[in-house]
């Protein structure tokens, strides 16, 4: 027992700590072999399942929009009388900052530049051409807006419906109750929770690696500090301490306040670049890329190059979908956590539509202006492609083209750290909750002890894998990305099953009536009216999931 009624879920905590220890040991002792094994598994799976990743991503977007415009959009998480715990703005910034905030800071410059300078040969696009410029932004829009957030949204809806409306435990296994019934609280649920936990630990470690390398590059450009494993280690340690401290303070205090501050900084940065950057070019290219994205959404979403056998779709779009899926279960749990009292329509508008619009505007402004600077000077790609540069140098090299570049760069350094801390502490809280029982709507915070344990474990994994072996080139960022992607492969099938669960609960709501549910979801035992159909056939028919 940890504290009060909250207990350690040893069936989750034990296996995961052992797996993480094994990964760390492998990364230290045999980094090249560790990376090669992961890479072979990922390449084989993406080669054979790329079509399913693409189809699921497209269907997730369509399903979300269907739910938003249908009568099921009126279903309220928590029941008809549930009241939201957060204002709309607070809810939005929590969703935004705990979703893609760190990603757009890194890739908002790097991805558009990459596609503009080296577009896929299979499409016959000339580098540095207008077609390449439009392709660069429309592709980044595909990878960072509707499709990934649709994956997060469905994962969040599944958790929200089963936890708030069906009063089932706050676990991954519970989301598949319509399929596995009581087994979703037993072996099946345990396997799913372990799998999702492994995915998020690897994912957060990968983000920590990106964070450390990007900050190291910034310090090198701004202060002449030679970056490397020692600087990365210091950054990871500081970020881990900050994430754990914010997590302990709770969502309503530390995380919420920091998310609002970060979002305000993001908005100020967007306005500054739009006003003092190439404004007309940004708006023209952004509008053109939006047209290309909307017109070719289905073509771009399902592009696989089966005849020419281009590696581009596998290692960009499909690879992205695997990584997004690895994050989806944990992000979904957090999104559900802060959405009590919201309707499904509101949930989709906030978690899918609003966040996608923000991401699109970010890529328009930062990515579009980066394309302009590269088109004019061809200097950014020279820095990025140099041995001392890399994609992690793209942001700070880009900022040198703007007024007050030094001030902006230091502000961006601080924003990167605080953005990561906001994301990491939300994931730390969610991971800690998965390792304990007794987390309910009225008492949602897992014990501080468990937050500390998992914060240190995730930070330690990033620290060791990034600073051993060949200095981060194999055992660091690549290895941790592969860990997240390896976990994203089986989660593809889990996400499909979650989509079916949402369908089953909403389209057959009388079968999953919540009128007679117990007041608390603390028990793992299945409530009497939720047992197998032959046991529940005499239960009164209600409509707890109101439609």
N, C-alpha and C positions, 0 to 999 in steps of 0.2 A: 504494500500500500504506500502511496505517495503522500496524499493529504486528504483528510475527510473521506468522501465517498469515491474519490478518484484513484484508480488502481492502474498499475502498469499492465499493458497487454503483452505479456511475455511471448506470446506466439508471433507477435510482430517485432517487438524490440530485440529479442534474441537472434532470430535469423538475420535481420537486417544489419545489426552491428557486426555479425560474423562475415556477411557478404562484403560490407564496406571494408573491413579489415583485410579480407582476401584481395580485394581490388587494389588497396593501397600497397600491400606487400608485393603484388605482381608488378605494379607500376614502378616500385623501387628496384626490385631485383631483376626483372626481365622487361624493361619498358618497350623495347622494339617488338618482342614477341607478343606482349600484351596488346599493343596497338594493332599489330598485324592480324591477330585473331579477331579482334573487334571489327576491324575494317573488312575482313573477309565475310564475316557474318552479315554486316550491314549491306555490303555490296550485293551479296547474293539475294538478300531479302528484298532490297529496293529494286533489283533487276526483275525479280519474279512477281513482286506485289505492287509495283509502281502504279499499275492500272487501278488497283483497289484503293490506294491512297488518294489518287486523283478523283475517283468517283465519289469516295466518301466526303472529301472536302467540298465538292460541288453540291452534293445532296444535303450536307449539313447547312449550307447557306440557304438552299431552297426550303428546307424543313423549318428553319428558324423564321423565315419570312411568312411561311404559311401559318405557323402558330401565332405570329404577331397580328396578322390580319383576320384570323378566324375567331370564332366565338370562344375558343380556348384561351385567347389572350386575356380574357377577363378573370381567369382563375388567379386567386391571390395566394401567395406563399404564406402559409400559416392559417389559412381559412378566411372566410368573409369578413370577420371582425378584426383581423390582425392589423396593427398599426406599424408603419416604418419606424426604425430606430435612428435613421440618419436622414438629414436633409438631402435633397436631390443632388446638390453640388458636392456635399461630403461623400455621398455614395459614388458619384462619378469619379472624383479624384482618387478614391481608394481603388476603384476598378482599374483606372488608367495607370496609376503608379505601380500597382501590383501585377500588371499585365505585361505591357511591352515597353515600359519607360526606358529601361536599360538598353534594350535591343535597338530602339530607334536612335539613341545617342551614339551607338557604335555604327550601325548599318545605315543610318539616315544619310550619311555621306558616302560610306564605303560601297554600298551596293549600286546606287545609281552610277557612280564613277566607274565601277568595274564593268557594268553592262554597256556603258557609253564607249569605253575604250576598248573593250574586248567582247563585243556581242557574239552570240553563238554563230559559228560558221554555217551550220546546217540551215539557218534561216536566210542566209545570203545578205546579211545586213553589214553595210560598210562602217567600220569604226569612225567615230567623230562625225558621222552624218546626221542629218535631221531625223532620219528614221531610227538611228541608234539612240538619239536623245529621247525621242518619244517612247521607244521600247524600254529604255532604262527606267523611266519613271512609272510607266504602266505595269512593268514587271514587279517593281518594288511595291506598288500598290496591291498587286495580286498577293504577294508574299506577306504583307504586313497589315492588311485591313480585314475585309469581310470574312475570308475563308478561315484564317486562324482564330478570329474571335468567335466565329460560329462554332468551332470545336470547343472553345472555352465555355460558350453560352450553353450548349447542350449538356456539357458535363456539369455545369452549375445548376441547370434546371433539374437534372436527374437527382442531385443531392437535395436541392430545396424541396422538391415534391415529396420525396420519401421521408425526409427528416421533419419538415414542418407540417406537412399535410397528412402523411401517413403515420407520423410519430415513431418512426423507426430509428435505429441508432445512427449516429453521425459517422458512418463508415462507407468505404467504397463498395463493399459487398452488399450492403443494404439497397444500393441503387438497382441491383438486379433481382430484387425480390419477385417481380412478376414472372421471371424465368425460372429461378431456382428455389423459390419458396423458402422453407426453413434452412435449406443448405446454404443460402446466402449469408447466414449468420455463423456457419460452421467452416468446413474445410474450404469451400469455394470462396467465401468472404475473406478468409485468412490469406489465401493465395493472392487474391486481387489486391488486398491492402499492402502486402509485401511488394508486389510488382509495382504498384503506383508509388510506393515510398522509395523504392530503388530508383525509379525514373526521376523523381524530383530531386533526390540527393545528387544524382549525377548531373542533372540539369543546373542546379544551383552552383555546383562546383564548376561547371563549364562557364557559367556567367561570371563567377569570381575570377576565373582565369582571364576572360576577356577584359574584365574591369582592371585587373592588376597590370596587364600588358598595355592597356590604353592609357592608364594613369602614368605608368613608367615612361611611355613614349611622350606624354605631355610634359613631364618633368624634364626629360632630356631636351625637348625643343625650347622650353621656357627658361630652365635654370641650368642647362648644361650638365645635368646629373646623368651619369652613365647608368642606363637601366639594365636590368638583369634579374636573376633569381633572388638576390638579396633585397632589391627594391620591391619585387613582386611579393615576397614574403611579408615585408612590413605592411604593405597595402592590405593584404588579405587579413592579417592579424587585426589591424585597426578596423576594417570593415566588419569582421566577425564580432568584435567587441560591441561596435555600434548597433549591429543588427540584434544581438542578444539583449542589449540594454533596452532598445525600443520595444522588442517583443515582450519583455517582462512588464513594461509599463502598460501594456494592453492596447487593443485596437482603438478604443475610444479616446485614448490620450496620445501616446507617442506616435503610433502609426498614422492616425488621422491627421494630427497636426503637421507632421513632416510631409505627408502627401499633399496637403494644401499648399505648403510653402514651395515644394518642388513644382507643383503645377503652375503656380503663379510665376515662378522663374521661367518655366518652359514657355508660357505665353509671352512674357517679356522678351525672351530670346527670339521667338517667332516674329514679333512685331519689329524688333530691331533689324533683323536680317531682311525682312520684307521692305522696310523703309530705306535702309542704307545700302541694301544690295541691289542687284539688277532687277528692279521691281517689274518692269514691263516684260522682260524675258521670263521671269518666274511665272507670272500669270498666264502668259501665252503658252509656255511649255506645259504647265500644269493642266490647263484646259484641254490642250491637244492630247495629253497622256490620259486624262479622264475619259475622253471620247474613245481612245483606243482600248482602254480597259473595259468600258461598258460594251462597246461593239464586239469585242473579241473575248468576252469573259469565259464563255464555254470552251472556245478553242484554246485559249491560254491555260485554262484550268486542266484540260485533258490532253495537253501536248506531251507525247512520249517518244516520238521519233523511232517507230518500230522497224522501218526499212533502212534508214541511214545509220541507225544505231548510235546516234549522238549521245555523248555522256551528259550533255548540258541539262536536259530535263530531270535526269536521275539525281544529279548532284546539286541542283538548285531547287526546283519546285518540289519534287518528291522528298528530297532530303529535308527541306523545310517542314513539310507536312509531318514527317516522322518526329522531328524535334518538337513541333507544336503539340503533337499528340502526347509526347512524353510529359509535357508541362500541364496538359489539360486537366487531368484528374485533380491535382492539387490546386490549380488556379480555380477550377470549378467549385471546389470545396470552400475556398475563400470567398468567391463571388456569392455563393449561396449564403455564407455566414453573414454577410453585410446586407442581404436583400430581403430580410424578413419583412413581411407586410406589403411587399410590392407585387403587382400583378405580373403575369407572364409577359404581357405586352410591354409594361414598363421595364421589365428585366431585359428584354431583347433590345428595346430602344437604348437603354443605357450601356449594356455590356457588348452589344454588337454594333448598333448604328452610330451612337455618339463617339465611341472609341475609334471606330473605323474612320469617321470623318476627321477626327483629330490626327490620326496617323497619316491619312492622305495629305492633309494640309502640311504636316511636318515634312513629308518627303517632297511635296511641291516646293516648299520654301528652301529647305536646306539642300535637298538633292538637286533641285532645279538650279539654284545658284552655284552649286559645286560643278555641275555640268557646264554652266556659263564660264566660270573661271578656267576650267580645263580647256574648253573650246577656244578661249582667248589666248591662253598662255602655254598650255600643255606642260604645266609645271607640277600639278598635283600628282599625276600618275607617275611622273619621274621619281618623286619622293616615295610614293607608296611601293613602287616596284623595285626600289633599291634594297640592297641587303640590310641597310640600317633602318629601313622604313617598315614596310608591311602595312596591311590594312588598318592596324591599330593606330598608325600615324595619320590616317586620313583626316580625322576631325581637327586636330591641332594644326596640321598643314593648311587645311581649308580656312581656318579662322585668321590666318595671317593675311588673307585677302580683304578683310573687313576693317572698318575704322575701329579704333580702340581695341585692336587685336589682342594685346597683352592682357588687358583687363578682362576681356571676354574669355580668354583662355583660362585664366585663374578662376573665373566664375564657373566656367564649364567643368573644371576639375572638381570643384566643390559639389556641383550638381550631380556629377557622375557618382561620387561617393554617397551622397544623401539619397539619390535615386536607388542605388543598389541596396542601401540599408533598408529603405522602405519596402522594397520587393522581398529582400531576404528575411526581414523580420515577420512579414506576413506568411511566408512559406515556413519559417521556423515555428510559428504558432500553429499552423495547420498540421505540420508533421508531428509536433508534440501532441496535438489532439488525437491524431491517429494512433499514437502509442499509449493512450490512456482511455479508460472508461469513465462514464459519468459526466461527459460534457454535454450539457443541455442548453436549450435556448436561454433559460434563466441563469445558468452558470456555465457560460461557454468557454471561459479561459482555462486552458490546461495548466498544470502546475509549473511554476517558474523553474523548478529543478529539471523538468523534462525539456523545457525550452533551452536551457543552458546546455544540456547534454547534446541535443541535436544541432544547436548552433555551432558548438565546438566540433562535432563530428563532420558537418558539412564544410566548415572552414578548414579543418585539418585535412580533409580529403583534397580540397583544392590546393592547399599549401604544399602538400607532399607531391602530388602528381604534377604540379607546375614547376617545382624547383629541383626535381631529381632527373636523373638520366641525361638526356641531351639538351638540358637547359630550356625545356618547355617546347621544343620543336616537335617532339614525338609524344613524350609522356605527359605533357601538360595539356594545353588547350585541345589538341586533337584527340587525346585519349578521353578527356572528360566529355567532349562533344559526342564521341562514339558511345560512351556509357549511356548518355541520354537517348541517343538514337536507337541503340540496342533495345532499350526498354520501350521505346515508342512503337516498335514493330508489333509485339503482342498486344499493346494497348489499342492498336487499330481495331482489333476484333472486339475488345472490351468496349470501345466507344460505339461501335455498331450495335452491340447489345444494349448499351445505355439508351441509344436512340429508340430501340424497340420498347424498352421499359417506359420511356416517356409516352410513347404512342399507346401502350397498353393501359397505363394509368388514366390518361386523359380520354381516350376513346371508349373505355369500358369503366367509367368512374364509379358506377354502382357496385361493381365487384370489389373495388378498393375503397369502400366507404370508410370515412374516418369519424363518423358520428359517435361510435362507441369505443374509440381509442382511449387508452389510459392517458392520464395527464402528463406523464413524463416519458421520455424516450430512453431512460437510463438502462432499462432491462434489455438484456440480449434475447431473453425468451420471446418467442413470437406471440403477440396478443391473440386471444382466443378467436376473434373474428377474422384473423389473417392466416389461420391455419389452412391446411389443404382443403380444397373445395368440398370434399365429402364431409369434412368436419364443420364447415361454415355454411352449408346450404340452407340451414334454417334461420340464419341471421336476418334481421330486418334489412330491407334495401333502403339505403339512404343516398345522400349526395354530398358527402363531405368535401369532395373536390368539386366545388361549385362551377357550373358552366352555364 
